[in-house]
Amino acid sequence: MTGTSKTIVKVLQWAVRLLLLAAALFLAAGGPVPVALGRLFPQLSPLVAVTSSIAQRRWYLGAFWFAPPLAALLLAVWKGRLFCRWICPAGTVYTLGSKATLRRRVLKVRLNGYLFWTIVSASLVGVPLLAALDPLSTFNRLTTIVTGTYTVASLIPGLLVPAMLVLGVIQPMVWCSHLCPLGYFFEISRSFRSRPKEAFVRSRRQIVTGLLVGLPLGALTRAFALGKGRHERPPVLPPGATGIEAFSAACTRCYACVDACPYGLIRVRFDTDRAAWQLFEPEVHYLDSELAPDCGYCPEWCNACSQVCPAGAITPLSLADKQCRQIGVAKVIREACLAWEDGEDCSVCQEVCPYQAITLKIEPDGRALPIVDEDICRGCGACFSNCPAQRKGKAIVVGGVDRQRQVRPM
Amino acid sequence: MSYEHACATGLTRRGFLGAGVVGGGALLLGGRVALAAEGKTDVWVLHGTDKKKLMDAAVKVIADHGGLGKDVKKLTLKVNAAWYSTPDEGGNTHPELVDAFLKGCKDQGVKDVVLPEHPVQPANKTFPRSGLLAVAKSNSAAMIDMRSDAKLWKDVKLPAAKNLKAAQMPAHVLETGALINMPVAKHHGSAGVTIAMKNWLGSVKDRRFLHRNDLHQCIADLASFLKPTWTIVDATRIMLDRGPKGPTKNMKKPDLLIVSKSQVSADAYAATLFPKATADRAKYIQMAADMKLGETDVSKLAIHKMEVS
């Protein structure tokens, strides 16, 4: 290649990289485009497609969304890590960050292979442990800080990109060259094509270590929690998740669902009373209607979060299906209730229920007492959000269900 | 609510008469001229299936019986736009009625019309779905989401109230040339039925206080303080259960507009459209009577039934 054409390629490369970086940020932050596009960049990762499928024991991608990870993988088989140098938005950020660097080699061993095989091995026991290290999920996670839906818990996973930037100042491109499991996946895809025997011999140590670490670590994090308590009921998960086990088996903490919720109701929780592999998972967190900026419950007109999951933790639901999805069940706490306990004429929960899941038991004096019909309740949280009880806190609360199901339409 | 007041404003009457002509509402009064009755509270009950003609007739009744008041520049219209509900579901005031009323206002020369609402569900969903945003826009009236700006609220004391002695209400409701209450009648879980008096909950910031402090008394308290120039009840279709949001299959189509200067009497009449057991739960109507806010004995009202076609 001549000097001039080299320069042209370089300029072109940077134009593409910056454009894609801007697009990734735009989509993750929820630009004025169909919400499902929020899935595009995290979906490009074949690592997520493979490990989430293994952990869930099902192939979750339809024909359409199967295309992005397949294209990325074929690109790797053909050209190795071309994806990293042209497409990956995290890679672009790290490259920019490594322009001014001390050039010290602090981390000498390349850990990316060990990480990759650990993730794959853990997936075999149903735990996509460390799949959150996928750079595309990692990059997407950054926006939970930018878009203001962050919680303290989301800061830790959300700050991986800034942390790697800082590390890049000491040792240039340390993430991409030494740590990135997706980069390794691309690398071996290429070398297994051209020199499979050699590639296997070279990867032996990584594969064995990955199996030795990943299998027990996956099983352990599944069995143990950091805290002592165990919750009686599972958390409320976004509509389209099935149950907490399947959800945890897939979630890569990309937080596309967190970004997609127009009402900021999906939050990252650091709940030490859940098993260790479930830390930093997003869950639905209803808000008091007086404190919510817009809407404090999961409303009947929205199915945004179900459209964006790249890992199959949340399966896409049509709006009609979402309206029939039971994601939780409400429960009246009678001793806190204005109607049951204080003799007030209050049935706000029944009034605001979008699905008429709360019936009123009319007393002889005309007072109406709310009762939840658990077969109809979707667990949307409208009742909780609007409950005016104060003395003992909210008189109606929503808990998650073991398994989300479709209830009959209105 | 006196008869003297009803006859005081000839000027507005002419204006609204004009509105009737421009609006093209063909009125058939069954050969009778609906006159205000001496000493009794007037309630006009307009029946018809064409909502536009129905409201044109209501506008004419208003013009014929005192109009909106002298030199009204600004009018505040309290509709119900609180629910993510379509017009046919009956959660909100029907947009065709509001459209015809706003046209009547325009013809009358009232240019500044505002519709403040403190919706239960997000306004960016309820206002469009109710159909009210579109008709407000096409008539250059402003729908105001009370949740959009804390400065829209004003602190008030309610001197005649028993429970709700202080509240925050929309400045637009408190300071205006004419205040019109245009609720939709429907079943209501907490209150039994919701019609005109209960509609003012959409003009209170802290609704939760009311639910904690005898809702019915608080509704009567609101009626002791907020006294609209006219009340026009949308009873074109009413939910008989599952209110206030619905939807329900248990709908009734009375095809009525109930017009009165007394929101208390309008409530008393509109309550008769519901099954007795439901209407009896609306204790606030009797409480309003006890506070001498209006006549609630339907047999003592001057009811003017009109057929509009």
Interface residues (C-beta under 8 A of the other chain):
Chain A: E290 D294 C295 P299 E300 W301 L338 D342 E344 D345 C346 S347 V348 Q350 E351 V352 C353 P354 Q356 L360 I362 G366 A368 N386 P388 A389 Q390 M410
Chain B: Y84 V120 Q121 P122 N124 K125 H188 G189 S190 A191 G192 R207 R208 F209 H211 R212 N213 D214 L215 H216 R242 G243 P244 K245 P247 T248 A277 D280 R281 K283
